[in-house]
Amino acid sequence: TEEVIHGLKVKLETAYKASGGKKVNIISHSMGGLLVLCFISLHKDVWLWLQSGHFSVY
């Protein structure tokens, strides 16, 4: 799981840089949603807001 979380971090950083520093939207489903929640819990300093179909995390 640590490798997956690190891979997600690298992909998000790449997308952020490629967009010129604009907001990056993450869309996930099922297990992907759990991995995104895990990632965000480990990097709270970077992520301000997450909305899911069933709940929101600030």
Phi and psi in degrees as GROMACS dihedral restraints (atoms count N, CA, C in turn):
[ dihedral_restraints ]
;  ai    aj    ak    al  type     phi  dphi    fc
    3     4     5     6     1   -60.4    20    10
    4     5     6     7     1   -37.6    20    10
    6     7     8     9     1   -66.1    20    10
    7     8     9    10     1   -39.3    20    10
    9    10    11    12     1   -66.1    20    10
   10    11    12    13     1   -44.1    20    10
   12    13    14    15     1   -62.9    20    10
   13    14    15    16     1   -42.5    20    10
   15    16    17    18     1   -64.5    20    10
   16    17    18    19     1   -41.7    20    10
   18    19    20    21     1   -61.6    20    10
   19    20    21    22     1   -38.9    20    10
   21    22    23    24     1   -64.2    20    10
   22    23    24    25     1   -42.0    20    10
   24    25    26    27     1   -59.6    20    10
   25    26    27    28     1   -45.4    20    10
   27    28    29    30     1   -63.0    20    10
   28    29    30    31     1   -44.1    20    10
   30    31    32    33     1   -64.5    20    10
   31    32    33    34     1   -40.2    20    10
   33    34    35    36     1   -68.0    20    10
   34    35    36    37     1   -39.9    20    10
   36    37    38    39     1   -62.9    20    10
   37    38    39    40     1   -41.0    20    10
   39    40    41    42     1   -63.3    20    10
   40    41    42    43     1   -44.8    20    10
   42    43    44    45     1   -63.6    20    10
   43    44    45    46     1   -40.4    20    10
   45    46    47    48     1   -63.5    20    10
   46    47    48    49     1   -45.5    20    10
   48    49    50    51     1   -66.3    20    10
   49    50    51    52     1   -40.9    20    10
   51    52    53    54     1   -65.8    20    10
   52    53    54    55     1   -27.2    20    10
   54    55    56    57     1   -85.3    20    10
   55    56    57    58     1    -0.7    20    10
   57    58    59    60     1    76.7    20    10
   58    59    60    61     1    26.3    20    10
   60    61    62    63     1    87.2    20    10
   61    62    63    64     1    16.3    20    10
   63    64    65    66     1   -84.4    20    10
   64    65    66    67     1   167.1    20    10
   66    67    68    69     1   -57.3    20    10
   67    68    69    70     1   140.9    20    10
   69    70    71    72     1  -111.3    20    10
   70    71    72    73     1   124.4    20    10
   72    73    74    75     1   -94.3    20    10
   73    74    75    76     1   134.9    20    10
   75    76    77    78     1  -110.8    20    10
   76    77    78    79     1   123.9    20    10
   78    79    80    81     1  -118.8    20    10
   79    80    81    82     1   125.8    20    10
   81    82    83    84     1  -141.5    20    10
   82    83    84    85     1   169.0    20    10
   84    85    86    87     1  -143.1    20    10
   85    86    87    88     1   141.1    20    10
   87    88    89    90     1    55.7    20    10
   88    89    90    91     1  -121.5    20    10
   90    91    92    93     1   -61.3    20    10
   91    92    93    94     1   -32.6    20    10
   93    94    95    96     1   -61.0    20    10
   94    95    96    97     1   -36.8    20    10
   96    97    98    99     1   -63.8    20    10
   97    98    99   100     1   -39.4    20    10
   99   100   101   102     1   -66.4    20    10
  100   101   102   103     1   -39.3    20    10
  102   103   104   105     1   -65.6    20    10
  103   104   105   106     1   -39.2    20    10
  105   106   107   108     1   -64.8    20    10
  106   107   108   109     1   -42.9    20    10
  108   109   110   111     1   -61.2    20    10
  109   110   111   112     1   -41.5    20    10
  111   112   113   114     1   -62.0    20    10
  112   113   114   115     1   -46.2    20    10
  114   115   116   117     1   -58.5    20    10
  115   116   117   118     1   -47.3    20    10
  117   118   119   120     1   -65.6    20    10
  118   119   120   121     1   -36.7    20    10
  120   121   122   123     1   -65.1    20    10
  121   122   123   124     1   -28.2    20    10
  123   124   125   126     1   -83.6    20    10
  124   125   126   127     1   -17.8    20    10
  126   127   128   129     1  -129.2    20    10
  127   128   129   130     1    49.3    20    10
  129   130   131   132     1   -60.9    20    10
  130   131   132   133     1   -27.4    20    10
  132   133   134   135     1   -66.2    20    10
  133   134   135   136     1   -21.3    20    10
  135   136   137   138     1   -98.9    20    10
  136   137   138   139     1   -34.8    20    10
  138   139   140   141     1   -99.8    20    10
  139   140   141   142     1   123.9    20    10
  141   142   143   144     1   -94.3    20    10
  142   143   144   145     1   -32.6    20    10
  144   145   146   147     1  -154.6    20    10
  145   146   147   148     1   138.4    20    10
  147   148   149   150     1  -135.7    20    10
  148   149   150   151     1   133.2    20    10
  150   151   152   153     1  -122.2    20    10
  151   152   153   154     1   132.7    20    10
  153   154   155   156     1  -116.7    20    10
  154   155   156   157     1   166.4    20    10
  156   157   158   159     1   -61.7    20    10
  157   158   159   160     1   -23.9    20    10
  159   160   161   162     1  -111.2    20    10
  160   161   162   163     1   -19.9    20    10
  162   163   164   165     1  -161.0    20    10
  163   164   165   166     1   167.1    20    10
  165   166   167   168     1  -125.0    20    10
  166   167   168   169     1   147.4    20    10
  168   169   170   171     1  -122.5    20    10
  169   170   171   172     1   129.7    20    10
